[in-house]
């Protein structure tokens, strides 16, 4: 069977950043969207390759927003790949501090915190998140324009205080290629439709990235490559 193009892109990212090492115990955050679902399919496929020596677990963080739950049909699809999808409930609204407004950033932060805690408590060496190249470039623009900081979400990040590394194997994949792969594979993904969505900053950054690159993948790749090709002699 021909290897999907997206898998080749993920392979390159994992090789370039040495994301998977011998004996790794990997935890994958499964939101139910096309990004994390494509990663579940990839890891299930990769684990059967000759010479691979790692284990992985898929974890879905359930919240008090039922609209963000993974559908039974998607669970069956994941099960057909030989993956036992674990669940952990988080009361996101209950953790909100008095006077604070509910928003996407708070929800995602709480879910990621629980993934980190579970990974550390259970001896995982790597935590896989589904951020793709567009996410990374959008964050770059947001940080530059709002914080005056040249920073973003790195493809591989190792904590200094904890024995855990975050990896983003979709860092070379743009959103269009992931959508195409999901369509080809017939993914039944989950999209959060809660009424508290407030990610205007992200949407604005997405529009700016589109205007800057014209949606062209090669232009995005050049922008991404510039983050690894910094000439400090020509910077302030």
N, C-alpha and C positions, 0 to 999 in steps of 0.2 A: 504494500500500500504506500502511495506517495506521501511523504511527510508534508503536512500543511506548511505554507509559507510562514505563517505566524510562528510556528515552532522553530523554524530556522532562525528567525529574528531573536527569539528568546534564547536559543542555544548560544548565539553570538554574544548576547549581553552577559549570560552566565559565565561564558569563557573569558570575556574581556575583564570582568570584575571579580573573577574567581568566587562566584557566589555560592557554589555548592562544593563542599569538601568531604573527604572520605569520612564516613561515620556520622555525618550530620543527622541531627534529629530536628525536623523542620515542622513548624506550625504555619498553616496557611489561613489567612483571614478570608472567610467566604461571605461576602455581602449578599450574593444572589444575583449581582449584576454581570454583564458580559465580560468585564475585565477579570474579576476573580474566578468566574466560571471557566474562562479560557485557561487560566493558570491551573485550576484543578485538573482539567483535561490533559494539559501538558505534563504535569507531574505524574499523573497516573500512567501516561504513556512512557515517560522517561524512566520510571522505576523498573520497567520491563526490559530496558536496554541492557545489553551485555556489559558487565564491568561496573555497573552502578552500585554504590554502597551508601544508601541513605534511607531514612524512613520519614514519613510525613503524616500529619494529621490535619484535617480540615475543621475549622471552628467557625460557626456562625454565632454572632452576638445578637441575641434577640432583645428587643426593647419593648417599651410600653406603647410603641406605635405599631399597631397591627398591620398598617399599610406597607410596612417595610419588611414583612416576614417573607421567607422563602416559600414558594409555592410547592405543593405536593408533587407536581409534575417535574419540577426541577430537581427535587430531592430524589425522585426515581431515576432521573437521568444521571445524576452524580453517583447513585448507588450502582448503576449499570457499569460504571467505570471502576467498580471495586472500592469505592470510597465510602467510609462510614462518617457521615457528617455530624459532628458533635454540636451541641447548643449550650449557650450560657446566657442567662437572662440578666439584663441590666435595667434598672429603673432610672432612665435618663432624666425624666422630669423631676423625680424625687430628689435628685442630686443637685438640682438647680438652686443656686443661692438666692435668698430673698431679694426682690427688686431687679433681678436679672431676667432678660428676655430669652426665651427659648429660640435656638437657631441651629443650623446645620453644623457649624463649627463645634459647638458644645457637644452635640450628639456624637459626632465623629471622634472627638477627643475622648469622651467617656468609653466608647466602644474600643478604641485603640488602647486605652489604659488597661482595660480588662484583658485584651489579647496579650499585652506585655506581662501583666501579672500572672496570667495562666502559663505563659511560656517560661517565665522565670521559676515559678513554683514547681513546674514539671520537667525541668531539665532540658528544655529545647535549646538548640544552639542558634537557630535561625528563625526569624519571623518574616513571612512573605506577605507583602502588601501589593495591591493591584494598581498602583499608580503607573500611568503610562507616560509617554514622552510629552503629550499635550499638557498633562497635569503638571509635570516638572517645569515646562516652559511657562505655563500660566503662573505658577508660584514664583518663578524667577521675576516675571514682570510685576507681579503684585508686590514683592519685596523691594524691588528697585523703585517703584513709583510711590509706595506708601511708607516704606521704612528707610529708604535710601541705602539699602543693603544689597550687595551682590551675592545672593544666596538662594538656595532652593532645596528641594528634597533630593538627596544624593541616592544614586542607584544602590550603594552599599554603605551602611553606616554601623560602626561597631561602638557600643557604649563603653565608656571608660570605667564606669562604676559597676557594670553588670556583665556577666558572661553571655551576652546575647548580641546578635547582629541582625539588623533589619536589611532585607534585600528587596529590590523592586525589579524583577525580571522582565517587566514590560517597558523598561526605560527606553528601548530603541523602537518601540511600536507606537505608531500614531493611532489616534482614535478611529480613523477610517479603516485601517487594516484590521483592527479588532472587530469592528462592526461587520466587515465583510466575512471574517472568519466565523463569527457567531451566526450569521445568516446561512453560511454554507453548512454548518454543523447542526442547524436547527435549534439553537439554544432557546430555552424558555426562561429568560432572565427576569429578575425582579427589579422594579424601579420604585424607589421610595416616593410616595405621594402624600406625605404628611402635610398638614396645614401650617406647620411651623417653618417651612423652608425659607431661609433667608441667606442666600449665598450670592448677593448682588455683586460683591467684590470679585468673586470667582467668575461670574458671568461677564463682567466688564473686562476682566483680564482675557477671557476667551475671545471676546470680540476684538480686543487689541491684537492678540496673537494672530487672529484670522486676517486682520487688516495688514499686519506686518509681513505675513508670509503668503497671503493669498490662498491659504489652505494647502499650499504645496508641500509635500512631504520632504523633498530634498532641501527646501529652504528651512524647514524645521530642523532637519538633521544638521545643517550648517550652524544654526543657532545653538543647538545642543552641543556640537563639537567645540564651539567657541569657549564653552565652560571648562574644557580640558586643554585649551590652547591660549592661555592668558600671557600676554606680553607685558609684564609690569613696567618695562622701560617706557612704554607709551601710555601709561595711566597716571593720574594725578598722585 
